[in-house]
Amino acid sequence: MSGEGAQAASTGRRRVVLLRHGQTGHNAAGIWQGQLDSDLSDLGREQARIAGKALADLGPVVVVASDLTRAAHTGAEVASAAGVELTLDPRWREINVGRWEGLTAEEVLTQYPEERQRHFRGEDFPRGVDGESLSDVTARVRAALDDLLGRLGPGETAVVATHGVTARVVAAALVELDVATVWRVLGGFGNCHWAELVEGPGGWRIATWNASA
């Protein structure tokens, strides 16, 4: 637990941990998944088990996961280690990347070179021509985030097992920064890495970013 995280628990501040799922075979092969459903690899299952034990030490009272298999199985490890029930919610799914889904990084670069660069700059446009934009994802997960916060009492912790883009978008919304700034300054998450966000007197702040077990 970070120093700020420990202080949050002792002072009655709420805490949200945004956890990216463990590795999948598609991750290892450099394939764009988006909302394509895929399970964890052997390494990903081990990552989820280790992360679950580490995050259980934070004492989460709520564990929520995207219903996509890779996130659901990651969330199940956290919930099991923490001894709480897992809730699946499709609103926490990854960004829909449209026609990029199932393509390798090289294929996306070749077929959609300009759009790929716009994605890595954090620009707001529909991924894969007919997919979601970052603002679309923000709109989708905002209600889920509000519902989650409504379940947390003073000093309580929630863990959300979700996806890389979704986690960055949610973090931006919670700390009230524009997504492009968060995208550029903080970067992405490794598999089974997480961000810890803590509520303060003046709003939410990021206590840790891209942490791991």
N, C-alpha and C positions, 0 to 999 in steps of 0.2 A: 504494500500500500504506500502511495506517495505520502509525504508529510502533510500536504494539503488535504489529501483524502482522509487521513486519520483525523485531522482536525475537523473535517466536515461531519464525520460520524459523531464526534464528541460535542459538537456545538449545535446539533439539530439541523444541519444543512442537508438537503437532498443531493443525491449523486446519481448520475446516469453514466453507464459504461457502454460504449459502442464497440462491439467486437466483430471483426471481420471473420468469416468462416475459415475453416482449415483448407489446406490445398486439395484441389481436385486434379484428375488426370488432364482436364482441359487447361487448368492453370499451368501445369508442368509442360504442356505442349504449346503454350502460347496461343490458345484459341479463345476468341471472344465469346463469353457465355451470355451476358445479359440475363434474360429470364429463361434461357435454356436450362432445363433441370439436369443436374449432374450430382453424383455422390462424391464423398470424400475418397481420396486415395488412401493407401495404407499409411503414408506419412501424414496426411491430413487428419486421419483418425487419431493418430498419436499426438499431433499438435492440439487437437480439440480436447483430448483427455488431460493433457498437461495444463492447458489454459483453464479448463474447467476447475481443476484443483486450485490453481492460483486465484481465480476470481471468486471461488467459494469463500476464500479468506476475507473477502470484503463484506460478507454477510448479506448478499442480495435477498430481498424479500419478493422480488418480481423478476422473472426471466421470460423474455419474449423473443421470438425468432420469426424470421421470414419463413414462409411455408415451403420454399425451395429446399430440396433435400440437403444440400451442402450446409445451409444455414441451420436447418431444423436439427440435423444430427450434431452440429456444433453446440447449439443451444441446449440440446438434451444432455450433453456432458456437463455443462455448467449447472443446469437444474438438478441433475442427479447428485453432483458433488455438494451442492448447497442444500439439498433436501427440500426443494420447492417444486411446485408444479410448473411445467413448461406450457406457455401459450403460443400458438402459431397464428400469425397474422399476415395475410398476403400483402398488406400495405407496406410492409418492410422489405419487399422484394427489391432486387437490383434494378437499375435502369434498363428499360427496354432499348436494345441497340439495333432494332429493326433488321435491315439486311446484312449487318455485320455479324449477326448471330451465327456461330458455327464456323466463321472464317478465322484463319490464322492472322496474326499480327502483320505478317508479310503480305497476305492477300488483301487486307484492309488498306494497307499503305499503297499497294499497287492500284487497287480499284477506286479508292476514295482518298487520295493523297491530301487534298485540301481539308476535307472534313476531319481526317485523323489529326492533323495539326491543330485544328480548332478545338478538338476534344482535349488534347493535352494542354492547351492554353486555358481550359476551363470556360470556354465560350458557351453561350446559351443557344443551342440549335438542336433540331431533332437528329439524334444519332441514327446512322444507317438509313437516312432519307425518311423512313416512315416510323422511326422509333420515338423515344421520349427526349425532351430537352431537360436540362437541369431544373428549370422552373416547373416543369411537369412533375418531376420527382418530388420537389419541395411541396407542391400542392398535394400530392398523394400521401406523403408521410406526415404532413403537418397535423392532420387529425389524429393519426396514430400516436404521434408524440404527445399531443395534448391529452389523449386518453391515458397514456402511460403515466404522465406527470400527475394526473388525477388520482392514480392508484397509490402514489407515494406519500407517506406521512413524513413529518419532520425527522431528519436524520436517517431516512431509509435510502436504500440503494437498489437500482434496477440495472439489469444487464440485458442488452439487446444484441442478439446474434443476427447479424445482417451482412451487408456486402460493401465492397470498397467505395463505390460512388455514393451509394445511399448514406453510408456513415459520414462521409465528408459533407454531404448536403445537409444532413440533420445537425451536425456540429455547427455549421454555419448558421442555421436557423436558430439554434439554441443560444448561441453567443451573440446573435444579431450582427453578424458580419455578412457582406455579400459573398456569394459562393466563389466568384473569381479570385477574391483575395485569399480565402482559405485554400483554394486550389493551388495558387502560386506559392504561398508562403509556407504552408504546412505539408503539402505533398500527400501521397497515398499511404495505404496500410499494407503491411505484409500479411500473409496468411496467419490467422489466429493472433494478430496484433490488435491492440485496442486503444481507444481514447477514453480518458476519465474526465467527465465534466461535473463541476461542483457548483452548487447554487451559493451565491454570496449575497450580501446585503443590497448590492446594486445590480444584481443580475447574475447570469451564469458565466463561468470562466473555465478555461481548459487547464486542468491540473496536470495531465500527462497526455502525450500524443505518440501513437505508434509504439506503445509499450508491448512487451511480451513476457512470457514466463521464462 
